[in-house]
Amino acid sequence: MPSLHENNWLFFRVMVNVGLRSVGAHHDWATTQTDLERLESFYERDGWYTDGPAADGGW
């Protein structure tokens, strides 16, 4: 599986895999779970998330 930047781009892979799963097509659910956990690590507070890790500014 191609690597993506460690930022909010991970949402694209999550959305594609959720769509594939919903129609019974081949998908990588383990990677989806890993991406969701990584995205959750961007949580700041009060419902706000950063675009990525603070060290690289989310770029």
N, C-alpha and C positions, 0 to 999 in steps of 0.2 A: 504494500500500500504506500503510495507517495506520502512524503511527510509534508505537513503544513506548518506555517509559522505558528508559534505558540501565542495566538491571540484570538480575537473573535472570529477569525476565518474558520475556526473549528466548527462553528455553527453550520456552515455549508455542508460539511461532510455528515454531520448529525442529521440535518434535514433530509439529505439524499437517502441515507440509510433508513430513516424512519419511513420515508415514502416507499422505498423498495420493500421494506418489511410489511407495510400495509397491503401490498398487492401480492405478497407471497414470493417475491423475487429474491435471488441470492443477495445477501448483504453481510456486512461484518459487524455483528452486534457487540462483540467484545470491544472493538475499537470505538464504537459509538458510546459505550459506557465509560471508557477511558477518557474520551473527549468531553463527555458531560462532567465527569469529575474534575477535569482540568479547568473547564469553563467555570465551574462552581468555585474553584480556588481564586477566581478573579473578583469574588464578592467583597465589597468594601463595607457598607453599612446602609441601613434604612432603604433597602431595595436597589442600591446603586452598585454597579459593577464597573471595573476598569476594562479597557479594551484588550488588556494583556498584562503580563508581568510588569511590575513597576520598574524593574531594572532596565528594561529596554523601551519603556514608554508605550508598550503595546503595538509597536510598529512591526 
